[in-house]
Amino acid sequence: MYWIGSWPQGHHGHRGHRQGVRDARGRRPFPTEVEGDIGELLVDRGHEYGTNTGRRRRVGWFDAVMARQAARLNSLTEIALTKLDVLDTFDEIQVCVGYEANGVRYDYPPYTNRCCTK
């Protein structure tokens, strides 16, 4: 067991899991959200529907800022990216490498959601 502030890397490393396409539920801010035809294609190809409710999930491009934060907080040494096959029909994809709000660029997740509504 590890407590907050300890770094568990002394063992065999830690692998994280991220999807190549991000999904979300509810109304929280989602800066990389994709809507329209591309969003529908990502939902259909990625089967992004709730297991119990069957509701459509919101989808978005890969958020490298959040992935970096998760890797740092969890001392990850590896990340397994899944659902990359959902993206293989696109000539180009987008990747979130920072947030911009009110003229300020963030290379890290802001401490408040108020600045990241879209």
C-alpha positions, 0 to 999 in steps of 0.5 A: 500500500502507498500513501499520498506523497510516496513514490512506488517506482521502486518496484517493477514499474507501473502501467497506466491505461488511456484511450486514444479517444477520450470519453466523458459522462455528465456536464463537466467541462470537456475541452477536447470534445468533438461534436458533429459528424466526426463526433458521431463517427468516433462514438459509433466506431468506439462503441461509446455508449453506457453499458447500463443506460445505453446513453451516448457518451461524449467523445473527444481527442486525446488529452495529453495534458491530463495523461501527463498529470495522471502519469505524474500523480500515479508514478507511471512508467508506461502507458498503454493506449487503447482504441487507436483502431477508432482513429485509423480512418482519419488522415489527421487527428488532434491531440490536446497539448495545452489549454487556453482560457482568457488569454492564458495558456496552461500546460497543466490542468488548471486548479479550477474548472471555471476556465476550461468550459470549452 
